[in-house]
Amino acid sequence: MKDLVLAAGAPQPIGPYSHAIKANGLVFVSGQIALNAATGTMVQDTIEAETHQVMKNMGAILEAAGVNFGAIVKTTIFLTDLGNFEKVNAIYGEYFSGTLAPARETVQVVALPKGANVEISCIADLQN
């Protein structure tokens, strides 16, 4: 059985997908970019600000699913420029201090929706 997760604090999906789906004790969170939920505009002042907004969006969805960053077991980071890896990694790490860091891969892609420089998706454990 699948259950839909919609988060009021995250930007509305820009395509035919859900914020997240709960299934088999897990939460599958769709890739998040730096859309500001309140304004609908991209946050792209710096790669750090963009990454913080991505994590904020992901956090709102996790909260709507009843979990937090500590429940994440796997993430995927998409970057348009691996030269930003260290900066993105530093911001990303702030959200997992004091918890077991999830498994992860980071890949460079040619482009992301809305001109984003970073997109992150995750899988979380509902039992955590």
N, C-alpha and C positions, 0 to 999 in steps of 0.2 A: 504494500500500500504506500502511496506517495501523498505527502501533504505539502501544500504551497506555503511558502514564507514570504510575506510582504512586509517591508519595514517603512514606517512613516518617515523615519530620519534618513533614509537613503534616497538618492535620485531614482525616479521612475525608470524602468527598463526602456532602452531606446530601440528595442527590437522585439521579436517574438520569443522572449525568454522570461524566466521568473527571477526574482532576487535570489531565491534559494528553494531547494526541494529537500524535505526530510524523507528519508527512506532507509529502512533496515538499520535504524539506530544511528544514522549519520546525517549530517547536513551538508549538502553540496551547494556552495555559494558560487554564483556566477561571477565571472571576471568583473572587477570594479575599476573604473577609471576615475579621474579627479573631477567629476561633475559635482557642483555644489547643489545639494538638494533644495535649498531655499531659493536660489536664484536661477538654477538651470544652466549656469555658465561654468566653463572649465576653469579650474584653479591651476595656473601654469606660471606663476611668478618665478618660481625656482623649481628644480627637480625635487628639492626637499619639501616645499609646500605642496607640490603635486602628490608626492608619496604620502604625506600626512593626510591629505584629503581622501586618497584611496583607502587608507587604513581606517579613517573615520567612517567612510561608507560601509566598509566591510564590518566594522564594529557594530554599526546600527543594525545590520542584517543579522549578525550573530545574536545580538540582544533580542531581536524579534523572534529568533528561533529558540531562545531560552538558554543560550550558552555565551561564552566569552572567548577571548583570544587563547586562553589556557586550554580550551577544548580542541583547538585546531591540531590535526594530525598530519596534514599535507597542504602545501601551497605551491602554486606555480606563479612565477613572476615573468612577465613579458616586458622587455625593454626595446625601445627603438634604437638605443645606443648603449652598448655594453660599457662605454666610457663612463656612464653614470652609475655603474654597479656599486662602487664603494659608497657613494652618497645615499643611494636607495637602500643598500644593505644596512647602513648605520641607522636610518630612520626606522626601517622594518624591525631591526633588533630591539628598539625601544619598546615595542609592543609585546615582546616576549621575555623581558627581563624578569627573573624570578620564576619562570616557568620553563618546562622542557620545550626547547625549540622544535618546531615540526620538521618533518622531512620536506625537501624543497628542491625544485630545479629553477634555474633562471635561463631564459633564452632570449636571444635577440631576434626581433621581427622587423620586417620592412616598414610596416605602418600599423597603427591602432585606430579605433574609432575616434572621431571628433578631434583628430590631431594629437591624441594623448601620447605621452612619452613613456608611461608606465601603466600596466594593468596587472592586477593580482586576483587570483581565484583561490579558493581553499575548500578543504573538506574538514569538517569537525565532527567529533564524537559526542552524541547526545548524552551519553552516560558519564561523561567527564565533568 
